[in-house]
Amino acid sequence: MKGDRVEIVVDVGGTETRTYEVAATRAGRRVEISTRRGVVEVSEVTRTGGAVRTARFMASRVLALVEHPVLDERSDTDG
């Protein structure tokens, strides 16, 4: 959903870390996370499943993945 985002904190050596962010920038898009063969992949994906942009990191260097979903007011029901 537009506004969903994922922060990726990566160890870049020494005592330094770097933070990257991938966000769903348009309506109908979502952010997906997958881990394969020692690589963490975070992608912004369209409704049909096509990747718009992808960030790849070595799994051994990823310190944290922080998901920030947007609250969907349509799914909130009070009764």
C-alpha positions in Angstrom: 0.0 0.0 0.0 1.2 3.5 -0.8 3.3 4.8 2.2 4.5 1.4 3.4 8.2 1.5 3.9 11.1 -0.7 5.1 14.3 0.6 6.7 17.4 -1.6 6.3 20.3 -1.0 8.7 23.6 -2.3 7.3 27.1 -2.8 8.8 29.5 -1.1 6.5 32.7 -2.0 8.4 34.4 -0.7 11.5 31.9 0.9 13.8 29.8 2.5 11.0 26.3 1.6 9.9 24.2 2.9 7.1 20.4 3.1 6.8 18.6 2.6 3.6 14.9 3.0 2.9 12.5 1.4 0.3 9.0 2.8 0.2 5.8 2.1 -1.8 5.6 5.4 -3.7 2.3 5.1 -5.5 -1.2 3.6 -4.9 -1.4 -0.1 -5.4 2.3 -0.7 -4.8 3.7 -2.7 -1.9 7.1 -3.5 -0.4 8.3 -7.1 -0.3 11.2 -8.7 1.5 12.9 -11.9 0.6 16.1 -13.8 1.6 17.8 -16.1 -0.8 21.3 -17.6 -0.9 22.7 -15.1 1.7 21.2 -12.0 0.0 18.3 -9.9 1.5 16.2 -8.3 -1.2 13.8 -5.5 -0.6 11.6 -4.6 -3.6 8.8 -2.1 -4.4 6.3 -4.2 -6.3 3.3 -3.2 -8.5 -0.2 -4.8 -8.3 0.8 -7.2 -11.1 4.0 -8.3 -9.3 6.5 -6.4 -11.4 9.5 -5.0 -9.4 9.8 -1.2 -9.8 13.0 -1.0 -7.8 15.0 -3.4 -5.7 17.7 -3.1 -3.1 20.0 -6.1 -2.4 22.3 -6.6 0.6 24.5 -9.4 1.9 22.5 -11.1 4.7 25.6 -11.2 6.9 25.8 -7.4 6.8 22.2 -6.6 7.6 21.7 -5.7 11.2 18.0 -4.8 11.1 14.9 -4.7 8.9 12.3 -2.3 10.2 8.9 -2.4 8.6 6.7 0.7 8.8 3.2 -0.2 7.5 0.6 2.5 6.8 -2.6 2.0 8.8 -5.5 1.3 6.4 -8.6 3.3 7.6 -10.8 1.2 5.3 -10.1 -2.0 7.3 -10.8 -0.3 10.7 -14.4 -1.1 11.7 -16.0 -0.1 15.0 -18.9 -2.4 15.0 
